[in-house]
Amino acid sequence: MAGLLDGHIAAVTGGGSGIGQGICQAYAREGARVIVLDVNLDGANETVGLVTAAGGTASAMKLDVTDRAACKAVAADVAKSGKISILVNNAGINRRNPMTGDPTAVAKDWDDILGINLDGVFNVTHAFLDQLRATRGRIVNIGSIQSFVHATWPNSAAYTTSKHGVLGFTRALAAELGKDGVRVNAIGPGLIETRINAEARARNPDMVAAIMRHTPLNRTGKPEDIAGPAVFLASDMSAYVTGCIVMADGGFRTV
């Protein structure tokens, strides 16, 4: 069914690679005009190239989601050519460092991870909120299986905390914005193969094997495995869905 997002303008943070890039491509295929937001402008431009080569419409803007003033400035700039009706908060980082490790490194990881993964979601959402309320829009936040579980990753307190926070923010905002017709949902990816985590996967085969033992579908995910749920949550097919997290983890949480 093509054209599920015809007439929509979608802003996607972290759209220059991995999951974000896959979502941008899927949204464009369904008819949305896509604003690719990324701190890495070269990556954002790469995504624009992929979208336009496939016949879609996209533009790139550099954005550091930790910079609240920059988020407001980008939102104002975007509004000059039309209000967004879809926002995907995808930008995120992960570092695995035990709390008992080097105190300076642990504190920096905490600040960096929470600053991007949680504060960044607030900053971008707040900046675009007026547009989303005006268009009765949809917000899709990227959570994680670590929005629920953590025992498999005992050395990532900051990341786990940030993704629990994303789920809490999703539910709180859904409750608040429902009266404005704005739907707010999240996606919980499992282990997704991206360029960013390629080295970590190659370096930690035991970790990958442990995750696969808990994954009934017995494979890692691809960006397109997240893009499908992202299209569903942004489209009218999910018109009565808000405040939920759609798990796209190969069944990890069932085992």
N, C-alpha and C positions, 0 to 999 in steps of 0.2 A: 504494500500500500504506500505509494509515493505521495509526497506533498503534505505530510503530517504537520509540518512546521511552516507552511506557506504564510507569508506576511509577518513572520516574527523576526525580531532582531535579538540575537543571542550574544551575550558577553561571556567568555570562558577564560578564567584565570589559569595560568600554567598551561596555556594552549599551545606552547611551542614544542612540546614533546609528549611521548608516552600516552597516558590516558587522555590528557587534555587534547592532544592532537587528534586522537581517534574520535573524540566527541565532536570536535569542530568539523571534521570531515563528514560525520554522520548527520549532524545538524544541517550542513549545507546541502547534502544529498536530499534531505527532506524539505528543502525550500527556504530555510532560514538564511538571513544575512548575518554573518558571523563576525564578531569583533574578537580578535585573538589578542589576549593580554598576557604578557610574559615579561619577566625581568630580563630575559635573554631575547633581545629584539631579533637577532639572527634566526633563532628558533621559531619565533612568531612569524617571521617572513617566510620561513620554510613551509610552515603550515598553510599560509596564504597561497603559496605556490601550488601546493598539493590540491587545495580546494578549487582554485581557479582553473587548474589543468583539467579538473573533472567537471568543469562547467558551473561551479558554484560561485558565490559572492562572499568575499571576506576582506578584511583589512586588519593590519597589525598595529598595536600600540605597546610601547614599553611601559611596564608597571611593576613597581616594587610594592607588594601588598602590605608590607609593614609600614609604609609611609602614608599616614592617614591623609595628609594634605594632598599628596599625589593622587590618591584614590578619588578624592573629591574633584580634583582638576580633570582627571580622565573622564569621570562620569559627566561632568559639565561639557567636555569636548564632544563626547559621544552623543549627547542630547541634541547637539546642533544639527545632526542629520537624522534624528528620530530617537524616540525613547525605546529602551530595551524592554522586552517582555519576558526574557529568559536570562537568568544569571546562573552560571555554574561556578561554584567555588571549589576549584580543583588544585590550585597551587599548594604545594606542600613539600616538606623534606623529612628525612628520617636519618637518625644516627643512633647506633646502638652502643651505649656506654653505661656501665653499671653505676648506680649511685655511690658505690664504695670505691669508684675509680678516682682519678686525679681530680681534686676539688675544683680547680680552675676550669678544666675541660667539661666537667659535669655541669657546672653553673652556666657556662657558655652554651652548651647544647640545650639546656633547659630554656634559656632566653631565646635562642635562635628558633628552636622548634615551636615553642608556644607562640612566638612572635609571628611566624608565618602561618602555622597550621590552625591557630585559633584566633589570635588577634587579627590576622589577615582576613579571615572569613568575616569577622565583625566589620573591619574597615571597609571592605569592598561592598558588603551588603548595605551598610549604613549610607555609603556614598550613592548607591543606585536606588535607595529605597523609595524616593519620591517617584521615580520613573516606573518602578515595579507596581506601586500602588495605583498610578494613573492608568497603567495598561492591564491591571488585574493579572499580574504576571506570575511566573513560576520560578522558584529558587531550587536548585539541585546542589546539595553539598556532598562532597566526597569524604565519607567516613572511612571505616576499615573494619576488618574482623576484630581489630584491636579496640573498636568502640565497645566491645563486649568482653573479649578474652585477653589474657595477658600471660598465662602460665607458660605458653610456648616460647615467649620472648621475655624472659625475666630480666633482661638488661636494657630495657627501653621504657623506663618510667615516663620520660618526657613525651615520647610519641604516643604511648597509651593514654596518658592524661589528655593530650591534645585531641585525640580522636573520640574519647568519651565526651569531651567538651563540645565537639562538633555535633554529636548526636543530641546532647542536651540543648544546644542552641537551636537545632532544627526543630525540636519538639516545642520549645518555648515560643519560637517565632511563628510556628504554624498556629498555635493557640491564639497568639496576638493578632496575626494578620488575616485570619480567616474571614473576619467581618469585612475586609477590604477586597475579598476575592483572590487574595494572593495565596498560592499553595507552596508549601515548603517541605521538601523531602530530602532524603539522603540515599546514597548508595554505599554499600559496604563491600569493597573489593577484597578478594583473597590475594594470593600471590600472582601478580600480573607481570608478564615479561615486558620490560621496557629497556631502553638503552641505559637509563639511569641506574637500574639495579643489575645490569648484565654482569658487571665485575663481581658484585657481591654474591650473585648466584653461582658464578664460576668458582669463587673462592670458598664457598660454604656449601658443598654438595650435601653434607649431612643435614644441614638446616632444610634444604629443599626436600630431601628425602623424608624428613620428619613431617613436613607440611603435607606431602603427598600421602603419607600414611593416614592422615586425617581428612583427606579429600576424596569422597566417593567417586567423583568423576575422573580421578587419577591423572590429572594434567594441570599444568599451570595455565593461567588465563592469558588472554591477549587484550590489547586495548579495545578491540571491537566487542569483547564480552561485556565491557562496561558501557560502551556507546549505545548498545541496544536498550538497556534500562534507562539510560539518560534521555534517549528519545521518548520513550514511554512516559517518563515523569514530566517531560516538557510539553507533551502533546495533550490534546483534549481526550485522548484515550484514558488518561488518569484523572479526569475532571473531578472525581469524588475521592481522590487520594491526597491526604496531607498529613504531615506529622509522622511519617513512617520512614523506615530504612529498608531498602530493597537489597538483600544480600546477594552478591554475585561472587561467590567464593567456592564454587564447585562442590558445595555441600559441607564445607569444613565444620560448620557449627553443629552439624547433625551427628558427628562422631565424637 
